[in-house]
Amino acid sequence: MSGVVDPTKPTYGSALRTLVTVTFVVLACVTVWALAGGHSWEGDYGDLSGLARWVLAAFSEPQFYAVGSAGALLLAGGLVGHIAHRRGWYLQGFVQACGTGIWPSVAGSALLSVVLGALVWGGTLAGGTWQPLFVPLASVAPAVVALYGPGRRVFVTGAVSGALLAPPAAIGLVRWVCQPLDLPPVVGATGGMALAATVTFLICPQLRWMPEPWAWRSEAPAAPASGRRAAQQGPVWVLRRALADLSEAQFFGNEWASAALIVGALLAYATSPQSLAYGSGLFVTILVGQFMSTLTGVFVWRHRWLAAGFYPTFVPAASLVPATVLTYDGALLPTLVAALAGALIAPPTAAAISGRLPVGFHPFVGNVAAMSICTALIVPQLSVLPGVKQ
């Protein structure tokens, strides 16, 4: 009927106000990046600006970028994706936080967890030593919130559990397993995520304030529909999903978030190429290898996406591929083999492990376990390729 406004349909005015707000957020994040400089925080608790820079960089460390501008814009892009979902925009992209839409709680718990973890374990960074202190934000904290819901007690439980359990598990595996066996550190970091999450998911059911897993999903209000037709896994869908996979490790998994992450990394690369990827100068090779892997994986396993609604095609992009690039100094053949082999092997490995987890475990445990296993098994074997020097 003419003149009647549908309250579930966003107006152009509200969309414009939201776009302006988001623009200011993005500009603020870029300003933070420009003023922050590097992220060399060495556990000095009096250096609050250094800690803030380190936290921003940590948000892009699951992709091996480890630079503040990428982390800042990832958060801004995640905010755009969340607003677009809540307002039912046509171009909202994939729903974040494992398709739950509770991005603020998931991202907030991850942020709190990595800050608490830095405060508890920051002393291990003394002297400029690298430690996998970023691990809470891509493991226990967001997984607990996604599994048990966005309640205040769940939020705090996930953040504290991640901060206390994930860093020491990852540090221990890197030091006592990866270093003696000459394995990439990501093997220990992701193995530590799986170990810490296993302990957490065994403890959580014993905590009387924790609800039943997934029970909150039936009570959550539905977001407005976007009006987009159901995806048919065509070429455009494959490209969108491959892009979204680049932020899936942080439980974002959204095109807005991934695009902003890449823009932030490119901004840093344009001014200081050595500031990314642990000073290796191999950011471009890592990014190309990651996108090649996600694109191949999504294309090959698109029927699994159609059947299940999700398939862990992001796994090699956050582990095997960047680890290979760093191990073999960006050599073309190992990177190509790792991207293709990872796309074919890692997703079904992750799905097989996740499908056999006990009730009450978030499936991400299988994803990070597959990251650790596939990287440990494949990366050393690539040294036999012709012309490869490790």
N, C-alpha and C positions, 0 to 999 in steps of 0.2 A: 504493500500500500504506500502511495506517495506520501512523503513527509514523516514517515515513521522510521526512527533510528533503531537499528538492531543493536542492543547493548553488548552483544557478544562479538560484534564486528568493529575492529578499531577504525576510527575516523582518520582522515588525512591530517587533521590538526594534532591529534594525539601522536600519530606516527612522526610528524615533524618535530614535536617537542621532544620525543624520545630520541630522535636522531641528533638533535642539537645537544642533548645531555650526553649522549654517547660520544659525540665529537669532542666535547670538552674533556671527557674522561680520557680519551685517546691522547689528546694534546697534553694533558697533565702527565700521562705515563711517559710520553716522549720527552717531556721536560725533565722528569725524574731521571730518565736514561742519560740525557745530555749533561746533567749536572753531576750524575753519580760517578762517571768514569768507570774504572775497573771494579772488580769485585773481590780484590785480594784481602779478605778478612781472615785473620789468623787467631780467632778465638778470644780477642780482646773485648771483654764485656763492657768496657767503657766506650768503645768505638761503635756507637749506635748507628751512625751513617754507614759505616762499613758493614755492619750486620744487615742493614736494610738492603744494601747493594747485593750482598751475598744471597739473601733470601730471594730477591728478584731473579738473580742468575740461576738459583736452584730450580726455579720453575721451568726452565728450559733444559735442565741437565738430563732428564730422561731421553732427550734426543741427541745428547752429547754436545749441544751448543754452548751451554753454561755461560750465558751472557745476559746482563740485566735487561737490555732493551727487548730481547726476545721474550723473557719472562713477563715483563710488564705488559707488552702488547698481547701476549697470550691471555692474560687476565682480562684485558679490555675486550678482546675478541670473544672471550667466553661470556662476558656481560652482554655483548651485543646478541650473541646466540640465544642467551637466556631470555632477554627482553623480546626478541623476535618470536620465540616459542610461546611465551606467556600471552603475547598480544595476537598470536595467530597470523603473523606475517606470512605471505606466500613464499618469501625467500628466507625462511627460518633455518633451513638446513636440518641436519640430523639432531635429534633430541639428546642433550648432554646427560652426563652422569648415568651411563649405562641405560639410557632411554627412560630414566625416571623423571627427568625434568627438575630435580631438586638440586640444581647446580649451586646455588648460594650456600647451602649447608655442606655439600660435598667439598666444594672449593674452600670454603671457610674453615672446615675441620682440617683439611690438608695444610692450609696456611698456618693455622695455629700449631699444628703438629710439627711442622718443619722449624718453626720459631722455637718451640719448646725443646725440640731435639738439639738445635744449635746451642741453646743455653745450657743444656745438660752435658752435651758431648763436645762442645766447641773447643775445649782444651786440647783435643786431639789434633787440631789444626795448627798448633803452635809451630812456628818455624816455617810456615808455608806448606806443610805436608797436606796432600790431598786425602780426604776421607769421604766415603759415600754417605754424607749426612743428609743428602737430599731425599733419601729413600722413603721417609714417612709420607711425603706428599703424593707419591705414586703407588701407595700400597695400603697399609693398614687403615689409616684415618679415613680416606674416601670410601674404601670398601665397607667399613663398618657402618658408615652413614647410609650408603646405598642399600645395604642389606637390612638394617634395622629401622631406617627412617630418619627424618630430620628433627627429632626431638632434642631438647637441650641436653639431657643426660646422655643420650647416644652420641651427640656431637662431641661432648667433653671426653667421653669414654674412648671414642675413636682417636681423638687427638692425643690424649695422654698415652694410650697404648702404643700408638705409632712412635711417639717420641721416645718412649722408654725401651721398646723392644727392637724396632727395626734397625736403628743405627748400630748398636753393638753387634747384632747378628751379622750385618753386612760387613762391618769393620773386621770382625773375627774371620769370616770366610775369605775376605780379600787378603788378609795378612797371613793366615795359616794354611790356606788352600791354593789361592790363585798365585801368590808370589812364589812358593816353592815349586809349583807345577808349571810356572810360566804361562798361566792362562790370563786372558783379558780380565781386568777388574770387574767388568759388568757381570761376569759369571758369579762372583761373590756378592755383588750388589743385589742382583735379582734373586739369587739363592737366599740371601738374607731376608728379602721381602717375603718370600714363600715361607721361610721358617718362622719369622715373626708373626705372619698372618695365621699360620697353623696354630701357634700357641694362643693367639688372641681369640680365634674362633672356637677353641676348646674351652677358654675361660668365660667368654661372654654369656653362654647359657646358664652359668652358675651365678651370675650377677642378678640379684632380684629385681633391679630396676630396668633391666633390658627386656624389651618386648619380644614377641615371636618374630623370627626372620620373615621378611616380606609381608607381614600382616598389615603394615601401614599402606600398602599399595591399594587395597580395597577401599580405604577411607579417603584417599587423596582425591581432590576435585580435578576434573579433566580440564586441560587447557583448551582454549578456543581452536577450532579446526582452521587449517591454513587455506583450504580450498584447493590445495595441490592434489592432483591425481596420484593414486598409489604408484610407487616406483615399480618399473618393469625390468630393472637391471640392464638397461640399454647403455649405450656409450656415455651419455651424459651422467647417468647414475654411477657408472664405474669411475669416472673422473672425480665426481663429487665424493664418493666413498673413499677413494685413494687419498684425496686431500684430507678428508676428515680423520683418516687413520693416523695422520702425523701428530695429532694431539690426543689420541686415544689413551696413551700411557698415563696421562694425568687425569683420566676419567672425563675428559671433555668430549672428544670425538665429534667435532663439529667443524664445518667448513670455515665459518667466521673465525673461530679460534685458531685453526691451523694457518689460515692465510695471515692473520695478524702475527702469529708466531714467526712465520717466515719473513714477513716484512721487518719485524724487529731485528731478526738475525741479519738480514741484508743491510739494514741501517748501520749496524755495528761493523759488518764486514766492509762497508764502503769507507769507513773512517779508520778502522784498525783491524785488518784481516787476522792478525795474530791473537786477537782478543777472544776468538771463538775456538771451540773444539780443543780446549786445553792447550792453546798456543801452538797447535800443529799446523795451522794454515790450510787445513784440509776440509774446511766447511763446505765448499761447493761440491766436492766429491762426495762427501757424506750425504748432502741433501739430494743430489742426483741419484745416488744409490738407494736412498730411502724411498724416494718417489717411484723409482723403477720397481722396487720390491713390493710396495703397496699396490701399485697399478697391476703388476703381474698377479699378485695374490688375489686381489678383488676380482679380476677377470676370470682367473682359473676357478675360484671357489664361489662365484656369484650364485650358483644354484644352492649352495649351503646357506648363503645369506637369505635367499628367498624362502627356504624351508624353515630356518630357525629364527630369522629376524636379526641375528648377529652371528659373526664368525670372526675369530681372532686373527685376521689378516694383518694387523698392525705389528704383531710380535717381532718379526725380524727387523723391522725398521727401528725399533727401540733397543736393539741388542746386537744381533749377528752382523748386520750390515755396517754400522758405524765402528764396531769393534774390529772388523776386518780391514776397513779403511785405515784405521790407526795402526793396526799391527803390521800391515804391509805397505805403509807409507803412501797410500792412495794408488797403488798399482792397479791398472785397468782390469786385468784378467781376474785376480782374486775378488775385486769388487763386483764384477759382473757375475761371477759364479756364486758368490755369497748372496747377491740380490735374488737371483733366480732360484737357487737351491733353498734359500730361506723361505721364499714365497710358496714353494711346493711342499716343504717338509714341516716348517715351524707351525703353521696354523692347524693342521690335523693333529700334530703332537699336542699342542695346547688344548684343543678340543677333547682329545682322548683323555687327558689327565683331568680336565675340568669335569667331564662326564662321570668320572669315578670318585669324585670327592664325597666325603660324608655329608649328610644333611646338615645345613647350618653353616656351610662354607661358601664364601663368595667365589664364583668361578674364576676371578682374577688370579687365584692361587695357581691354577693350572697354566695360566698365561705366563706368569713370571717364572714358574718352574720350567716351562718349555724354553723360555729365553735362556736360562742358565744352561740347560742340557744341550740345546742345539748349538749355542755358542761354544761351549766346551768341546763338543765333538767335531764341529765343522771347521772352526778357525784354524786349529793346528794342522789339519789335513790339507789345507790350501797351500801349504809350503811346498808340496810336491808338484805344483803346477809349473810348467816350463817357464824359465826366465824369472821366477819369483825369488826375491831375496827378502828374508825376514829381518 
